Amino acid sequence: MIISASRRTDIPAFYAQWFINRVRAGFCAVPNPYNRQQISRVSLLPT
């Protein structure tokens, strides 16, 4: 699985535990940067 999030933050350096929890949960919620009320659910399940 490849997750491209380089434009947002350095996930391994600052949010490793959060990332591990999200992978175990199988998804993460991502807010739209232009409309914070709009949240997308992104699957982290292998395909």
C-alpha positions in Angstrom: 0.0 0.0 0.0 1.3 3.5 -0.9 -0.1 6.5 1.0 0.8 9.9 -0.4 0.5 12.5 2.4 3.7 14.5 1.9 1.9 17.8 1.3 0.3 17.7 4.7 2.8 16.7 7.3 5.7 14.4 8.2 3.5 11.6 9.5 6.2 9.1 10.6 8.2 11.8 12.5 5.3 13.4 14.3 2.2 11.2 14.2 3.5 7.6 14.1 1.2 6.2 16.8 -1.8 8.0 15.3 -0.9 6.5 11.9 -0.6 3.0 13.3 -4.0 3.3 15.0 -5.6 4.6 11.7 -4.1 1.7 9.7 -5.4 -0.8 12.3 -8.9 0.9 12.1 -8.7 0.7 8.3 -9.7 4.3 7.5 -8.9 7.9 8.3 -11.0 11.1 8.1 -9.6 13.9 6.0 -11.1 17.4 6.1 -11.3 19.5 3.0 -8.7 22.3 3.4 -11.2 24.8 1.8 -14.3 23.7 3.6 -13.5 22.3 7.1 -17.1 21.1 7.5 -16.7 18.6 4.6 -14.9 15.5 5.8 -14.0 12.6 3.5 -13.4 9.0 4.8 -10.4 7.5 3.2 -9.9 3.7 3.3 -6.5 2.4 4.4 -7.4 -1.2 3.7 -5.2 -3.1 1.3 -6.7 -3.8 -2.1 
